[in-house]
Amino acid sequence: MILFIFEGKDDKTYFESIKRLFFPEKSDTFVCTYNSNIYSLYTKLQEHDTLHGMLEVNTVSVFKEILLEKGDETLKNIREDEVSEIYLFFDYDFQEKARTLQENNQRLSELLEYFTDETGRGKLYINYPMVESLRYTKQLPDNDYWQYTVTRQKCQEDKFKHQVHEFSFYGANLEYIILTIKSADDEAKKQEKTDAAKQNWQHLIVMNVSKSNYICNDKYEIPVEADNQKDIFDNQLSKYVETDECRVAVLNSFPIFLFDYFGREIANIENS
């Protein structure tokens, strides 16, 4: 079983479309939502003594306990030995004010060093500045995607989420990436919708992995392998966050995960 842990409900909605488009029906996947941000997760993991080498505890057990404390029984009947891979998806949320930006950056850095192996503790993916970055694009493919950034101030003013609707070529319509099959659709229509959504996801894969390569290596081109999540974070800090403007390069983790998981062929890219 593959366990996917998401920050919130929107992430789960996007994943359901990803699953229908790219994962075979036989794939045994299980989804849960944490319903709080990455910095809350850090605090909870500290409380369970799982950070800093204090105690090595299975991630499934830790999340099961954390969710049960919230009255969420999603993982109640999931056994540790049933889960072969774990993927976590959270937002950078650098507008969060409970602690200083520097404190939050340190905590996220530790988490990225802790969650590095999907077959062990789990592998952590980060959205910059948040999951809505997936929709921060003009008509696909968007050749200007590599340039898009957002300031911390704009995120603190809660303008990024609202700006997405205005900035996106597709507005509030999600059908270009969310596969929606209606009962009245015949087989030809279903295939047409599937092909269109898959092609748009393939554009997003190319755009995001190319941009992560630009962030890390100053090359807006498709890398041989996806850049390491910790490397992306470190370069986001040095090149964008820790500057006078305090901004971040808009980047979404779902396309990068797909590239990571399936390789270059996921976007119809030849390996040669």
Backbone hydrogen bonds in HBPLUS format (Angstrom, degrees):
<---DONOR---> <-ACCEPTOR-->    atom                        ^
c    i                          cat <-CA-CA->   ^        H-A-AA   ^      H-
h    n   atom  resd res      DA  || num        DHA   H-A  angle D-A-AA Bond
n    s   type  num  typ     dist DA aas  dist angle  dist       angle   num
A0084-SER N   A0001-MET O   2.80 MM  83  5.61 158.0  1.85 149.2 156.1     1
A0002-ILE N   A0028-ASP O   2.88 MM  26  6.31 160.1  1.92 156.0 162.5     2
A0030-PHE N   A0002-ILE O   2.82 MM  28  6.14 152.3  1.90 166.5 166.1     3
A0003-LEU N   A0085-GLU O   2.86 MM  82  6.17 171.5  1.86 159.9 158.0     4
A0087-TYR N   A0003-LEU O   2.91 MM  84  6.36 158.7  1.96 163.3 170.2     5
A0004-PHE N   A0030-PHE O   2.83 MM  26  6.17 166.1  1.84 167.1 171.7     6
A0032-CYS N   A0004-PHE O   2.98 MM  28  6.45 154.6  2.05 165.8 171.8     7
A0005-ILE N   A0087-TYR O   2.80 MM  82  6.16 168.0  1.81 164.7 168.8     8
A0089-PHE N   A0005-ILE O   2.91 MM  84  6.34 154.9  1.98 165.0 171.6     9
A0006-PHE N   A0032-CYS O   2.92 MM  26  6.32 166.2  1.94 157.6 161.4    10
A0034-TYR N   A0006-PHE O   2.69 MM  28  6.03 164.6  1.71 171.6 176.4    11
A0007-GLU N   A0089-PHE O   3.07 MM  82  6.29 125.4  2.38 163.5 178.9    12
A0035-ASN N   A0007-GLU O   2.73 MM  28  5.31 128.6  1.99 130.4 145.5    13
A0013-THR N   A0009-LYS O   3.05 MM   4  6.40 148.0  2.15 149.3 158.0    14
A0013-THR N   A0010-ASP O   3.10 MM   3  5.08 118.6  2.50  93.7 108.7    15
A0014-TYR N   A0010-ASP O   3.11 MM   4  6.48 160.3  2.15 155.1 158.6    16
A0015-PHE N   A0011-ASP O   2.95 MM   4  6.22 158.3  2.00 150.1 156.8    17
A0016-GLU N   A0012-LYS O   3.01 MM   4  6.22 151.2  2.10 147.2 153.6    18
A0017-SER N   A0014-TYR O   3.17 MM   3  5.43 125.6  2.48 101.0 113.7    19
A0018-ILE N   A0014-TYR O   3.07 MM   4  6.42 157.3  2.12 147.6 154.6    20
A0019-LYS N   A0015-PHE O   2.73 MM   4  5.96 162.2  1.76 161.2 165.2    21
A0020-ARG N   A0016-GLU O   3.20 MM   4  6.37 156.9  2.26 138.6 143.7    22
A0021-LEU N   A0017-SER O   3.02 MM   4  6.19 148.3  2.12 147.4 156.1    23
A0022-PHE N   A0018-ILE O   2.84 MM   4  5.80 164.0  1.86 159.1 162.4    24
A0023-PHE N   A0019-LYS O   3.11 MM   4  4.88 143.6  2.25 118.5 128.9    25
A0027-SER N   A0024-PRO O   2.92 MM   3  5.54 160.5  1.96 119.1 125.4    26
A0040-SER N   A0037-ASN O   3.19 MM   3  5.45 130.0  2.46 102.5 114.7    27
A0041-LEU N   A0037-ASN O   3.18 MM   4  6.57 150.8  2.27 144.6 153.2    28
A0042-TYR N   A0038-ILE O   3.06 MM   4  6.39 148.6  2.16 138.9 146.5    29
A0043-THR N   A0039-TYR O   3.24 MM   4  6.48 159.8  2.28 139.6 143.6    30
A0044-LYS N   A0040-SER O   2.99 MM   4  6.30 159.6  2.03 150.6 156.2    31
A0045-LEU N   A0041-LEU O   2.86 MM   4  6.11 158.7  1.91 155.1 160.8    32
A0046-GLN N   A0042-TYR O   2.93 MM   4  6.21 149.9  2.02 148.2 156.8    33
A0047-GLU N   A0043-THR O   2.99 MM   4  6.31 154.6  2.06 146.8 153.5    34
A0048-HIS N   A0044-LYS O   3.05 MM   4  6.38 135.3  2.26 138.8 150.9    35
A0050-THR N   A0045-LEU O   3.04 MM   5  5.48 177.7  2.04 155.3 155.1    36
A0049-ASP N   A0046-GLN O   2.93 MM   3  4.96 160.5  1.97 108.3 111.6    37
A0054-MET N   A0051-LEU O   3.20 MM   3  6.08 171.0  2.21 123.7 126.5    38
A0062-VAL N   A0058-ASN O   3.06 MM   4  6.40 157.8  2.11 152.5 159.3    39
A0063-PHE N   A0059-THR O   2.92 MM   4  6.12 172.8  1.93 158.0 159.0    40
A0064-LYS N   A0060-VAL O   2.88 MM   4  5.95 153.1  1.96 145.7 154.2    41
A0065-GLU N   A0061-SER O   3.00 MM   4  6.18 157.7  2.05 145.4 150.7    42
A0066-ILE N   A0062-VAL O   2.91 MM   4  6.19 161.4  1.95 151.1 156.7    43
A0067-LEU N   A0063-PHE O   2.85 MM   4  5.92 167.0  1.87 150.9 154.3    44
A0068-LEU N   A0064-LYS O   2.95 MM   4  6.05 155.2  2.01 142.8 150.3    45
A0069-GLU N   A0065-GLU O   3.03 MM   4  6.24 146.2  2.15 144.0 152.3    46
A0070-LYS N   A0067-LEU O   2.91 MM   3  5.09 135.7  2.11 100.4 113.5    47
A0072-ASP N   A0067-LEU O   2.83 MM   5  4.96 161.0  1.87 145.4 139.1    48
A0071-GLY N   A0068-LEU O   2.92 MM   3  4.81 156.2  1.98 101.0 108.5    49
A0076-LYS N   A0073-GLU O   3.01 MM   3  4.93 159.0  2.05 107.8 114.3    50
A0078-ILE N   A0075-LEU O   3.05 MM   3  5.18 168.7  2.06 114.5 117.8    51
A0082-GLU N   A0079-ARG O   3.11 MM   3  5.39 157.0  2.16 107.8 115.0    52
A0083-VAL N   A0080-GLU O   3.24 MM   3  5.76 158.1  2.29 113.9 119.4    53
A0086-ILE N   A0118-GLU O   2.79 MM  32  4.90 142.6  1.93 127.8 140.0    54
A0123-LYS N   A0086-ILE O   2.98 MM  37  6.35 153.0  2.05 140.6 146.2    55
A0088-LEU N   A0123-LYS O   2.85 MM  35  6.03 166.5  1.86 153.4 153.5    56
A0125-TYR N   A0088-LEU O   2.76 MM  37  6.03 155.5  1.82 155.3 163.3    57
A0090-PHE N   A0125-TYR O   3.04 MM  35  6.45 164.6  2.06 166.2 168.9    58
A0127-ASN N   A0090-PHE O   2.90 MM  37  6.28 151.4  1.98 145.7 154.7    59
A0092-TYR N   A0127-ASN O   2.82 MM  35  5.85 147.9  1.92 168.0 166.3    60
A0093-ASP N   A0129-PRO O   2.91 MM  36  5.52 166.0  1.93 161.6 157.9    61
A0096-GLU N   A0093-ASP O   3.10 MM   3  5.82 171.6  2.11 124.3 126.3    62
A0104-ASN N   A0100-THR O   3.01 MM   4  6.34 162.2  2.04 153.5 158.3    63
A0105-ASN N   A0101-LEU O   2.84 MM   4  6.05 157.9  1.89 150.5 157.0    64
A0106-GLN N   A0102-GLN O   3.01 MM   4  6.22 152.3  2.09 143.3 150.2    65
A0107-ARG N   A0103-GLU O   3.03 MM   4  6.30 154.7  2.10 146.6 153.4    66
A0108-LEU N   A0104-ASN O   2.90 MM   4  6.15 162.5  1.93 154.7 159.1    67
A0109-SER N   A0105-ASN O   2.91 MM   4  6.02 154.1  1.98 143.0 150.7    68
A0110-GLU N   A0106-GLN O   3.09 MM   4  6.33 154.1  2.16 143.8 149.7    69
A0111-LEU N   A0107-ARG O   3.03 MM   4  6.34 154.0  2.10 146.0 153.3    70
A0112-LEU N   A0108-LEU O   2.90 MM   4  6.15 155.0  1.97 152.2 158.5    71
A0113-GLU N   A0109-SER O   3.11 MM   4  6.36 135.7  2.32 138.3 149.9    72
A0113-GLU N   A0110-GLU O   3.20 MM   3  5.09 128.6  2.48  91.1 104.6    73
A0114-TYR N   A0110-GLU O   2.94 MM   4  6.13 129.2  2.20 137.0 151.3    74
A0115-PHE N   A0111-LEU O   2.85 MM   4  6.01 168.4  1.86 160.2 160.5    75
A0124-LEU N   A0115-PHE O   3.20 MM   9  5.38 159.1  2.25 134.3 127.9    76
A0120-GLY N   A0117-ASP O   2.99 MM   3  5.20 158.4  2.04 109.1 116.0    77
A0122-GLY N   A0117-ASP O   2.75 MM   5  5.06 143.0  1.89 151.1 145.8    78
A0128-TYR N   A0251-LEU O   2.82 MM 123  5.02 171.2  1.83 157.9 159.5    79
A0251-LEU N   A0128-TYR O   2.91 MM 123  5.02 167.1  1.93 140.9 143.3    80
A0133-SER N   A0130-MET O   2.99 MM   3  5.92 167.0  2.01 128.6 131.9    81
A0134-LEU N   A0131-VAL O   3.12 MM   3  6.13 175.5  2.13 128.4 129.5    82
A0135-ARG N   A0132-GLU O   3.00 MM   3  5.69 153.7  2.07 119.3 125.1    83
A0136-TYR N   A0133-SER O   3.16 MM   3  4.99 161.9  2.19 102.0 107.6    84
A0137-THR N   A0135-ARG O   2.88 MM   2  5.58 130.5  2.13 108.6  93.4    85
A0169-PHE N   A0137-THR O   3.14 MM  32  6.68 150.8  2.23 143.1 147.6    86
A0145-TYR N   A0142-ASP O   3.28 MM   3  5.62 167.1  2.29 115.0 116.8    87
A0147-GLN N   A0144-ASP O   2.98 MM   3  5.78 162.4  2.01 126.7 131.7    88
A0148-TYR N   A0145-TYR O   3.21 MM   3  5.62 154.9  2.27 114.9 121.2    89
A0250-VAL N   A0148-TYR O   3.03 MM 102  5.76 156.6  2.09 132.0 139.2    90
A0150-VAL N   A0248-VAL O   2.98 MM  98  5.59 149.6  2.08 149.7 159.0    91
A0248-VAL N   A0150-VAL O   2.87 MM  98  5.59 145.7  1.99 145.7 155.3    92
A0155-CYS N   A0151-THR O   3.26 MM   4  6.61 153.0  2.34 142.2 149.3    93
A0152-ARG N   A0246-CYS O   2.88 MM  94  5.95 156.2  1.94 169.0 163.4    94
A0156-GLN N   A0152-ARG O   2.81 MM   4  6.08 152.5  1.88 152.6 161.1    95
A0157-GLU N   A0153-GLN O   2.94 MM   4  6.19 140.8  2.09 144.7 155.1    96
A0159-LYS N   A0154-LYS O   2.95 MM   5  5.42 162.5  1.98 169.9 164.1    97
A0158-ASP N   A0155-CYS O   2.97 MM   3  4.89 154.7  2.04 102.4 108.1    98
A0163-GLN N   A0159-LYS O   2.77 MM   4  5.80 148.8  1.86 148.3 158.1    99
A0164-VAL N   A0160-PHE O   3.03 MM   4  6.20 140.9  2.19 150.4 158.5   100
A0166-GLU N   A0163-GLN O   3.04 MM   3  5.16 116.4  2.46  99.5 115.0   101
A0167-PHE N   A0163-GLN O   2.69 MM   4  5.81 160.8  1.73 164.0 170.6   102
A0168-SER N   A0164-VAL O   2.88 MM   4  5.71 166.2  1.90 149.8 153.5   103
A0171-GLY N   A0168-SER O   3.21 MM   3  5.14 164.0  2.24 102.0 106.9   104
A0173-ASN N   A0170-TYR O   3.07 MM   3  5.65 143.1  2.21 144.6 144.0   105
A0177-ILE N   A0174-LEU O   3.04 MM   3  5.86 162.6  2.07 124.3 128.9   106
A0178-ILE N   A0174-LEU O   2.74 MM   4  5.63 153.9  1.81 158.0 163.8   107
A0185-ASP N   A0182-LYS O   3.00 MM   3  5.37 157.4  2.06 111.4 118.7   108
A0190-LYS N   A0186-ASP O   2.95 MM   4  6.23 160.6  1.99 157.0 163.1   109
A0191-GLN N   A0187-GLU O   2.99 MM   4  6.16 159.5  2.03 146.7 151.7   110
A0192-GLU N   A0188-ALA O   2.96 MM   4  6.15 152.5  2.04 141.7 149.7   111
A0193-LYS N   A0189-LYS O   2.96 MM   4  6.20 161.6  1.99 153.6 157.2   112
A0194-THR N   A0190-LYS O   2.93 MM   4  6.12 157.8  1.98 146.6 153.5   113
A0195-ASP N   A0191-GLN O   2.87 MM   4  6.00 166.5  1.88 152.2 155.5   114
A0196-ALA N   A0192-GLU O   3.04 MM   4  6.17 157.2  2.09 144.0 150.2   115
A0197-ALA N   A0193-LYS O   3.00 MM   4  6.15 167.1  2.01 150.9 154.2   116
A0198-LYS N   A0194-THR O   2.95 MM   4  6.05 163.6  1.97 151.3 156.5   117
A0199-GLN N   A0195-ASP O   2.96 MM   4  6.06 156.3  2.01 143.5 149.9   118
A0200-ASN N   A0196-ALA O   3.08 MM   4  6.33 156.0  2.14 145.9 152.0   119
A0201-TRP N   A0197-ALA O   3.00 MM   4  6.29 155.7  2.06 149.6 156.2   120
A0202-GLN N   A0198-LYS O   2.90 MM   4  6.16 148.7  2.00 145.4 154.7   121
A0203-HIS N   A0199-GLN O   2.96 MM   4  6.31 147.1  2.07 145.0 153.6   122
A0204-LEU N   A0200-ASN O   3.01 MM   4  6.32 156.7  2.06 145.3 151.5   123
A0205-ILE N   A0201-TRP O   2.84 MM   4  6.13 146.9  1.95 146.1 155.5   124
A0206-VAL N   A0202-GLN O   3.09 MM   4  6.34 169.4  2.10 150.5 151.7   125
A0207-MET N   A0203-HIS O   2.94 MM   4  6.15 165.3  1.96 153.9 158.3   126
A0208-ASN N   A0204-LEU O   2.93 MM   4  5.96 163.5  1.95 146.7 151.0   127
A0209-VAL N   A0205-ILE O   2.95 MM   4  6.01 170.1  1.96 158.2 161.3   128
A0210-SER N   A0206-VAL O   3.03 MM   4  5.87 149.5  2.13 138.3 147.2   129
A0211-LYS N   A0207-MET O   2.96 MM   4  6.04 146.5  2.07 134.6 144.1   130
A0212-SER N   A0208-ASN O   2.89 MM   4  6.07 154.9  1.95 144.3 150.8   131
A0213-ASN N   A0209-VAL O   3.10 MM   4  6.21 147.3  2.21 134.7 143.1   132
A0214-TYR N   A0210-SER O   2.94 MM   4  6.26 142.2  2.09 138.0 148.9   133
A0215-ILE N   A0211-LYS O   2.81 MM   4  6.12 158.1  1.86 153.5 158.8   134
A0216-CYS N   A0212-SER O   2.99 MM   4  6.16 156.3  2.04 143.5 149.5   135
A0217-ASN N   A0213-ASN O   2.63 MM   4  5.42 154.9  1.69 143.2 152.0   136
A0218-ASP N   A0214-TYR O   2.80 MM   4  4.08 139.6  1.96 119.0 120.6   137
A0221-GLU N   A0219-LYS O   2.96 MM   2  5.59 127.4  2.25 106.1  90.7   138
A0231-ASP N   A0228-ASN O   3.07 MM   3  5.17 116.6  2.49  98.5 114.0   139
A0232-ILE N   A0228-ASN O   2.96 MM   4  6.32 156.3  2.02 155.7 162.7   140
A0233-PHE N   A0229-GLN O   3.05 MM   4  6.26 162.0  2.08 144.3 148.9   141
A0234-ASP N   A0230-LYS O   2.90 MM   4  6.11 166.8  1.92 152.4 155.7   142
A0235-ASN N   A0231-ASP O   3.02 MM   4  6.15 158.0  2.07 147.1 152.7   143
A0236-GLN N   A0232-ILE O   2.84 MM   4  6.05 145.3  1.96 146.9 157.6   144
A0237-LEU N   A0233-PHE O   3.02 MM   4  6.32 155.7  2.08 151.5 157.1   145
A0238-SER N   A0234-ASP O   3.07 MM   4  6.34 170.9  2.08 148.8 150.5   146
A0239-LYS N   A0235-ASN O   2.94 MM   4  5.74 158.5  1.99 143.2 148.9   147
A0240-TYR N   A0236-GLN O   2.98 MM   4  5.36 143.4  2.11 134.3 142.0   148
A0241-VAL N   A0236-GLN O   2.89 MM   5  6.14 165.9  1.91 149.5 153.8   149
A0242-GLU N   A0237-LEU O   2.78 MM   5  5.37 166.8  1.80 147.7 150.1   150
A0247-ARG N   A0240-TYR O   3.27 MM   7  5.23 158.1  2.32 122.1 118.4   151
A0246-CYS N   A0243-THR O   3.10 MM   3  5.19 137.7  2.28 101.7 113.5   152
A0257-PHE N   A0253-SER O   2.78 MM   4  5.97 154.3  1.84 154.3 161.5   153
A0258-LEU N   A0254-PHE O   3.03 MM   4  6.34 161.0  2.07 152.7 156.9   154
A0259-PHE N   A0255-PRO O   3.05 MM   4  6.30 156.0  2.11 145.6 151.7   155
A0260-ASP N   A0256-ILE O   2.83 MM   4  6.03 155.9  1.89 148.4 155.8   156
A0261-TYR N   A0257-PHE O   2.76 MM   4  5.93 157.2  1.81 155.7 161.7   157
A0262-PHE N   A0258-LEU O   2.91 MM   4  5.89 171.3  1.92 150.8 153.4   158
A0263-GLY N   A0259-PHE O   2.87 MM   4  4.95 139.7  2.04 126.2 136.0   159
A0266-ILE N   A0263-GLY O   3.17 MM   3  6.02 164.5  2.20 124.1 128.0   160
A0267-ALA N   A0264-ARG O   3.19 MM   3  6.02 157.0  2.24 122.0 126.2   161
A0269-ILE N   A0264-ARG O   3.19 MM   5  5.18 150.9  2.27 133.8 134.4   162
A0268-ASN N   A0265-GLU O   3.02 MM   3  4.77 161.0  2.06 110.4 109.4   163
